[in-house]
Amino acid sequence: MKLVQNLLFALLACAALPAWSQSAPGPKVRVDTSLGSFVIALDAEHAPISTANFLGYVRAGHYDNTIFHRVVTGFVVQGGGYTLSGREKPIGPVIQNESRNGLLNRRGTVALARFSDPHSAAAQFFVNLTDNAALDPPPEGWGYAVFGTVVEGMEVVDKIGQVPTGAAGVFDEEAPLEPVVIKTVELLPAG
């Protein structure tokens, strides 16, 4: 079953993007949360692997009914990997790091979360609450790959970034004490 899931996610992640999404301003997705909605414009030109990967998860409904499990005021809000009960969602294959694509971790940009291995990003993403130059790639090394920008509803992201946090459920720290639910993430029609 795990092999079938991995193959499905690989196919979704590698599927060709619609022609309209390969030119500026790129595809947009609406993230509907328990605190409101925001829209992300994806940059398929500079981050084609990350964009295709993210859209694969969107199309599969992976983000629906997940939570923002990590909120660091003045830094980032991170989600897309855990259910409301704190169960980690299954993911597809990890992808190649695209942090050297010229896009920087500035306020309102969206990037893929990863482990210490620079090529370990899969489904989790974060929104930068401020300019986070420390997340950009150093001269020799890897950073966190930006693949989009919040173009509507940054006030909702800021509201998420201000919720009280601490140990909650299965998380030891930096978790919202009251869950912030990602109800749905949907690809918006072109135009």
Residue pairs with C-beta under 8 A, 6 or more apart in sequence:
2 90
5 90
5 92
6 92
6 93
8 60
8 92
9 56
9 57
9 60
9 91
9 92
9 93
10 92
10 93
11 56
12 55
12 56
12 57
12 59
12 60
12 92
13 52
13 53
13 55
13 56
13 57
13 92
13 93
13 95
14 52
14 56
15 52
15 56
17 27
17 44
17 48
17 51
17 52
17 55
18 27
18 190
20 27
20 190
21 27
21 42
21 44
21 51
21 55
21 190
22 44
22 45
23 45
24 45
25 41
26 41
26 42
26 43
26 44
26 45
26 51
26 148
27 41
27 42
27 44
27 51
27 55
27 187
27 188
27 190
28 39
28 40
28 41
28 42
28 151
28 187
28 188
29 39
29 40
29 42
29 54
29 55
29 58
29 185
29 186
29 187
29 188
30 37
30 38
30 39
30 184
30 185
30 186
30 188
31 37
31 38
31 39
31 40
31 63
31 182
31 184
31 185
32 182
32 183
32 184
32 185
32 186
33 68
33 156
33 160
33 180
33 181
33 182
33 183
34 179
34 180
34 181
34 183
35 156
35 159
35 160
35 163
35 180
36 153
36 155
36 156
36 159
37 153
37 156
38 150
38 152
38 153
38 154
38 156
38 157
39 150
39 151
39 152
39 153
39 188
40 110
40 148
40 149
40 150
40 151
41 148
41 149
41 151
42 51
42 54
42 55
42 147
42 148
43 51
43 103
43 146
43 147
43 148
43 149
44 51
44 52
46 98
46 101
46 102
46 103
46 147
47 98
47 101
47 103
47 145
47 146
47 147
47 148
48 98
49 95
49 96
49 98
50 95
50 98
50 112
50 121
50 145
50 147
51 147
51 148
53 92
53 95
53 112
53 121
53 122
54 112
54 125
54 147
54 148
55 187
56 92
57 63
57 80
57 92
57 123
58 185
58 186
58 187
59 187
62 80
62 89
62 123
63 79
63 80
63 123
63 182
63 184
63 185
64 182
64 183
64 184
64 185
65 83
65 84
65 181
65 182
65 183
66 79
66 80
66 81
66 82
66 83
66 84
66 89
66 181
66 182
67 79
67 82
67 83
67 84
67 176
67 179
67 180
67 181
67 182
68 77
68 78
68 79
68 160
68 176
68 180
68 182
69 78
69 79
69 81
69 82
69 86
69 171
69 175
69 176
70 76
70 77
70 78
70 79
70 126
70 171
70 174
70 175
71 77
71 78
71 160
71 161
71 163
71 165
71 174
71 175
71 176
71 180
72 129
72 161
72 165
72 174
73 129
73 161
73 162
73 165
74 129
74 130
74 161
75 128
75 129
75 130
75 132
76 126
76 127
76 128
76 129
76 132
76 161
77 126
77 127
77 129
77 157
77 160
77 161
77 180
78 113
78 124
78 125
78 126
79 124
79 125
79 126
79 180
79 182
80 113
80 123
80 124
80 125
80 182
81 88
81 89
81 91
81 113
81 123
81 124
82 88
82 89
83 89
84 179
84 181
85 169
86 169
86 170
86 171
89 123
91 122
91 123
92 122
92 123
93 122
94 114
94 117
94 119
94 120
94 121
94 122
95 112
95 119
95 121
95 122
96 119
97 114
97 118
97 119
97 121
97 142
97 145
98 145
98 147
99 118
99 136
99 137
99 142
99 143
99 144
99 145
99 146
100 137
100 142
100 143
101 145
101 146
103 109
103 145
103 146
103 147
104 131
104 133
104 136
104 146
105 111
105 128
105 131
105 132
105 133
105 135
105 136
105 143
105 144
105 146
106 128
106 131
106 132
107 128
107 129
107 130
107 131
108 127
108 128
108 149
108 150
108 154
108 157
109 127
109 128
109 146
109 148
109 149
109 150
110 125
110 126
110 127
110 128
110 146
110 147
110 148
110 149
110 150
111 125
111 126
111 128
111 135
111 144
111 145
111 146
111 147
112 121
112 122
112 124
112 125
112 144
112 145
112 147
113 121
113 124
113 125
113 126
113 144
114 120
114 121
114 144
118 141
118 142
119 142
121 145
126 144
127 150
127 157
128 135
129 157
129 158
129 161
135 143
135 144
136 143
136 144
137 143
150 157
160 176
160 180
163 176
163 177
163 178
163 180
164 176
164 177
164 178
165 173
165 174
165 175
165 176
165 177
166 173
166 174
166 175
166 177
167 173
167 175
168 175
168 176
168 177
168 179
169 175
